[in-house]
Amino acid sequence: MHEENPIVFVVDDDRSIRESLSNLIRSAGFNVQTFASAQAFLTSRRPDAPSCLVLDVQLPGLSGLDLQQELAKVQCQIPIIFLTGHGDIPMTVRAMKAGAIEFLTKPCRDDDLLHAVEQAIHRSRQQAPGRHPPAAKPPDAPGELRGDSSDSAIVGHSAALRRVLKAVETVAPTDATVLLSGETGTGKEVIARAIYRLSRRGANPFVKLNCAAIPPGLLESELFGHEKGAFTSAVAPRIGRFELAHRGTMFLDEIGDLPLELQPKLLRVLEERAFERLGSTRTLHTDARLIAATNADLAQMVAQKQFRSDLYYRLNVFPIVIPPLRERRGDIPLLVRYFVQKYARRMNKRIETIPPTAMSALTDYHWPGNVRELEHFIERAVILSHSPELQVPPAEFTPPTPSAPAVAHEAPHAVTLRETERAHIQRTLDETHWVIGGPAGAAERLGLKRTTLQALVRRLGIDRPRPSQHLGTCQNVGSPSSSLASQSSSWEEE
């Protein structure tokens, strides 16, 4: 068995979809083999390697579900990811009960599909003869906790992040409800997936739902499902997310946006593991672990009667606060390098160096959008790079929120990366009293060659302070003009 060469089989009768899926999966580093029908796949020769099957449900002749049954008859244990354009049909349950890894509705998000493929490859390796699944634990490599998907890595070694990872390791083996809180873009879903992977439910479904992304009138159906005829457009039964998450993990993002009228029903699921589909009186049960996330202050919402206190206390069994990126600046260089490698690999580019001045500016920036904003910025930088050196785009950043109210009718000023770089170099020069070279000089602090720093100072238009600014109370000793001339000569010629 050659673990270094996992292969993904794609079966879909639509040629454009086959090509699109093939390009996406290859961009993540996997080998791909495509088929236009289930019969073609059954008659093909398949290598003995970790693999998975991305399978369309609606196929001419033998359907996707029929192919799943045929593979089960011959005890072929290849993990299956189902794709369908009909997300509200009862075959979802049939597929999941038969052992499908994931059931995705077209068009699906690239990250969702790649995560499912990674999970399937992981399961394929565990099912290999003579192998035992390894115990879940953080990797030995410092600064990174990598999950089943390249998009699920937790990168960093700051004290703030280590506290979060310690909490993850503590709560993951239990079935306790977890409440993740933090600003938008801090990586709450990544932490939720880490808890899921390290739990005993890691081989079962991970089902997610963003409460803010679903209209309130449809949210109950999404959560609990509905029967045919439950409302005007209910032309077929629909399986709810809690039913799909049975024995797995249910991740509810933006839980603060859950309507008040649905909160008692969620509370009942947490306390009794019971619910009813819309239009049905039959009580169903689910053994799903709940992880909830929010960027809102739920305690304040409770005080303002915008969130039920009993539900809040039931959700808040094990709270984890995800720190904003500005509180873990030491992780920014690691994140930058990680995202550069990720997108360079995905775009088949070779990027070997990141300019030190760019790294300093990225580290100094406050990143109001947190890790998500940094990732998107680096993705754009990789797209624009056409050499082994990362080309940082001259994009405008959102300035920090001012502590005092802005002057009326005054247009806000966007801080550019050039201005951030200029301010950082200016501050370093002032702190070193404009000493450029040497072990304590500005060039050493900035990680630059002396000549490079001198060129940057000229290009950015950074002016050396006048004698009265630089010499302070010592300006009367000797000749100010001669002192300035000698110092100016020193920093230019060092």
N, C-alpha and C positions, 0 to 999 in steps of 0.2 A: 504493500500500500504506500503510495507516494503522497505524503501529507503536504508536500510543498506545492503540489499542483492540483488544488481543488478545481472541480469543473461544475458549471451550472448549466443544466439542460432547460431550454425554453421551448414550450410547445404552445403555439398559437397559430391559428389559420390566417391571421392578418399579417401580411408581409411587412408593412410599415411598423407595426407594433413589435414584431420579432426583431427588426433591425434596431429600433429605438432601445429595446430592452438589452439587446446584445451590446450596443455601444456603452450603455450605462454601466452594465455589470463588468465589462472589460475595463472601464475606467477605474474601477475599484480594485483591479489587480487579479481578477479571476479569469479562467478559461471559460469559454461559452460554446455550446453546441445547440443549434436551433432545429426545430422540426415543425412542419406545417400540419401534422395530424398525430393523433394518438397511436394509430397503426404504425406510422413511420418510426416513432420512438420505440415501440415494443419490438420491432424487428431489427433495431440498431444494436451494434456492439458497444458496450459501455466499459470504460476502464475501471480498474479496481482502485479508486481514489475517493477521497472525501468529496461528496457531491450533494446537490439538491436539485429539485425539479420545480420550475416556475411554470404553472399549468393553467391554461385558460379553461373555464368551466364549459362554455358553449363551443363545442368542436363538431365539425361534420363527421358523421359516422359514429365512432366511439367517443362519448363525452369525457370531460375531465374526471367526473365522478366514477364513470365506468372504468377509466384507466386506473384510477386509484384502487378500485376493487380488484382489477386484474393483477396489479402489482402485489396486493396483499395475498392473493391466492398462491403466488409463487414465492412468497416470503421475501420479497424485495423491500428492504426497509429504508428506501431513499426518502428523506424528508421532503414534504410537498408544500409549496406556497401557491394558493389558488388566486387567480385573477378573474374578475367578472365585471361585466357592465351592468349587472342587475343585483345591486347590493341588498334589496329587500326581499329576497326569495328564501324559502325555508331550507334550501340546500346548504346554507351556511352551517347550520347545526350538524347536518349529515357529514359535511367535510371535516369540521372540527372534531366531532366524536370519532371519526375514522382515523384521526391522528395528524391532521394537517397542522403545520407550524403556524400558518397565518392565512387569513382570508382578506384580500384587499380588493377594493372597488375601483375600477378604472374611471377616470385617470387617477393613479395613486401618486403620492409624493415620492421623489427619488430616494430621500433619506429613509422613508418607511420601508421601501422595497429592499434597499441595501442592508438595512438592519435585519430584516427578516432573512435575507440570504446568509448573512454572517451567523445568525442564530442557527439556521439549518445546517451550515457547514460544521458548526460546533457540535451539533447533535450527531451528525454523520460520523465525526471522529470518535465520539463516545460509543457509538454502536459498532465500531470496528472490532472484529474478532480478536480476542486476546488482550484487549485494552480495557482499562477501568477508568471511569471519568475522574479527573483530578478534583481534589477538594477546592472549593472556591476560596480564593485569597487574593490580596493585592499583589501585583507583580513586584519582582525584585528591583526593577529599574527605578532609580530615584526620580521623583517628580512626576510620575504618570501612573494612573490607574486606568488600564485599558479594558474595555468591555468587549462584548461580542461584535460590536460595530466600530469601525474607525471613526464614526461620528459620535461615539459614546465615550470617548476617552476623557478622563478627568486629569487635567494637566496642571501641575503646580506643586510647590513644596513650602508655601508660606504657612505660618502658624495658624492663620485663620482657616485655611483650607484643610490643614491637618486635623483641626478640631471637627470639621464637618465629616471628614472621612472616618474618624474615630467613632462618631455617632452612627454613621452608616454601618460600620462593621458590628456595632453593638446591637442595633435594632433589626438588621437584615434577617438573622436566623429565626426571629420571632414572627408571630402573625399580627403584631400590634399595628394599629392604624397610625400613620405618620402624616404630620402636617408640615409641609415645606413652605417657608415664607422667604421672600426676598424681592428685590427690585426686578423689573422686566429685563430679561437677557442675562441673568446671572447663572442660568444652567439648572433650573429646578427639574426639568424633565430628565436631564442627564443624571442627576442624583437619584431620581426616582428609578431610572433603569438600573443604576448600580445596586440599589436596594433589592430590586427584583432579581437581578442576576445572582446575587450572593445569598438569596433565600432558597428554601427548599422547593419553592414554586418556579424556579428558574427554567424548567423544561416545559412549563405550561404557558398558556397565553398571557401576553401583556397587552391589555386593552386600554386605550386612552380616549379621553373626550375633553375638549375645551368648552367649558360651560359658557364662555363669552362668545363663542363662534356659532352657536346654534340658537335660532330664534326661540324665545320662551315658549311659544305654542307647540314647538316640535321637540323640545328638550325631554319631556316625559317619555315620549315614544322612543327617543334615542337611548334613554337610560334603561327603560323597562320593557320596551317592545310594544307591539299592538297586534290585535286580531283583525282579520279581514272584516271590513265594514265598520270598524270602530269610529271612523270619521269619513268624510266625503272622499278623500283621495286614498283611503286605505284599501287598495284593490287586492292586496295579498298580505298574509301575515308577515310580521317583521320581528326578528330576534333582537332583543335589547342588549346593550353593552354588558350589563351585569350578568346576563345569561351566558354571553360569550366568554366572560372572564371566570367562569366556574372553575375552581381549583387553581386559578391563576391570580393575576394582580390587576386591579382596576385603578387607573390613574386619572383623577379628575383635576384638570388644570383650571385655574381661575375660579376656584370654588366660591369666592366672594360674589360672583355674578349669578349664582344659583338662585332662581326666584323664590321668594318666601313661601309661596304655595306648594313648592316641591320639597322644601326642606324637611317637613315631617315624614315624607315618604323615604327620603334618604336616611333619616334617623332610624326608621323602622328596619331598613336593610342592614344597617350597622348593628342594631340591637338584636334583631330576630332572624336575620339572613333571609327574609321573606319579602315577596312583592307580588303584584299582579300585573299582567299586561293590560294595556288600555283595551277596553271592550271585553274583558274576561273577568270571571269571578273565581277562576282557579288559581290557587296560591302556588307560586313557584319558590324554590329555594336556591340559594347560591352560596358557594363557599369561595368567595372572592375576597382577597385582601385589598383594603383601600389605602391608597396613597393620594393625598390631596395637596394642592399647591395654590398659593395666592400671592399677589403683590400688594394686596390691601391689608390694612390693619383690622383683622377680624374682631379683636377685642373692642376697638372703637366702634365698629359697626354694630356690635351687640349693644353697646351703651346708647347708640342712636336708634335702636330698634330696627335696624336694617338687616340683622342676622340673628337667628334664633340662638339663645344662650345654651340650650340643651344640646343642640347640634354642634356648637362650637366646642363645648367641653368634651363631647364624644370624639370629635376630630382631633383635638389637641392632646391625644394620649402621649405621643412622642414628638414634640416639636423640634424641627431643625431649621435654623436661620442660615440662609446662604449669603455670605458677605458680598457686597458690591466689589467690582474690580478695583476701584480706587483704594480699597482697604487691603488689597493684596497685590500691590504694584510689583513686588519681587517676582510674581508669577508671569508678568507681561512678556518678558523676553522668551520664556519657555513657550508660552502660548503663541507668540509670533512665529517662532521656529516651527512649532507643530503645525500651525495652519499653512505656513509656506510649503512645508513638505507635503501636506495633505492635498492642497490644490495644485501644486506643481506635478505631483504624481497623477492626479486626475486629468490634468490638461496636457500630460506628456511633455512637461518642460523640465529643464535642468537649471535650478537656482541654487547656487553654492554659497553666496555671501549676502549679508544684509548690512548696508552702510551703518557704521556706528552712530553717526549723527541722526540717522532715521530711527534707529533703535532707541536712542536717548529721547527723541521727541515723542515717540510712541509711548515710552514708559512714563513720561511727564504728563501726558494728556489725561484728562479726568474720565473719559469714556462714559458719558451718561447712559449709553445703551449697553454698557457692560460687555461681557464676553461676546454676545451676539454681534454687537456693533464692531468690535475688533475683528471678528471672523470675517464679516462682510467686507471690511476695509482691506484686509489682507487678500481676500479673494480677488478684489478689484486690482490690487497691486500686482498679483501674479498674472492676471490677464494682460496688464499693460507691460509686463516685463518681457523683453526680447533678448536678454543676455543672461549670463550666469549671476549677475548682480540684481537684487530685487529693486525694481523701479517704483519708488513710493509715489503715488499720484498726488498732484497738488490740490487735493480736495479740501474743501472748507469744513472745519469742525464746528459743532455747536458749542458756543462759549458757555462757561459755567454760569449758573443762575446768580445774578447779582444780589448781594445782601441788602442793598438799599434800592428803593423804587427807582426805575429809570425816569429820566427827564421826559416829560410829555412830548410826543411827536418826534422823539429822537430814534432814528433807525438803529436797531441792534447791530453790533459789530461782530462779524464772524471771524474767529481766530483761525488763520491758515496754518498749515504745517510749517511753512517758512518762518512765520512769526514765532511759533512755538520753538523751533530750532534756534532762532536768533536769540530769544529770551534765555534759553538754557545755556547757550555759549556765553552770553553776556554775564549771566549770574556766576558761571564758573570762573570767568576771567576776573571778575570783581573779587571773588573769594580768594583767589590766588594772587591778588595784587598785580595782575597782568604779567605774572611769570609764566612763560610759555613752556620752556623745556625743563628738564630735570625730573627727578622722581616725585616732587611735590607740585610740579607745574600743571597748567591747565590741559596741555595736550595729553599727559598721562592720565589725568582724571577722566577725560573724555574718550580715551582709548583711540586717539588719533596720532598720526605722525605730526611733528612740529610744522613741517611745510604745509601739510594739508589744513591744519588749523589756521595758519596764517592766511592761506588762500580763502578759507571760509570767512574769516573776519573781514577781508576786503570785499568779498562778493556780497556778503550780507549787510555791508555798510555799517559795521559796528565801530563807533568812534571811541578812541582812548580818552579817558577823563582828563580834564584840564588839571594843571598842577595843584590848584587850590582844592579840587575835589579829591585828588589822589593822595596828596602829601599831608593834608590836614594841618595840624599845629606845627609841623616841621618845615613848612614852606619857607620860613625865614632863614633856615640854615643853608648857607652857601648861595649859589645862584639858581633860582627856580628854572630859568630857561636852560641852563647847562644841564641840570638834573634831568629835566624832561627829555632833552635831546639825547642824553646818554641812555636813558631807559628805553626811549623809542628805538634807538639803534640796537639795543640789546634784544628786544623781542622780535625785531625783524631779522636779526642775523644769527640767533641762537641755533 
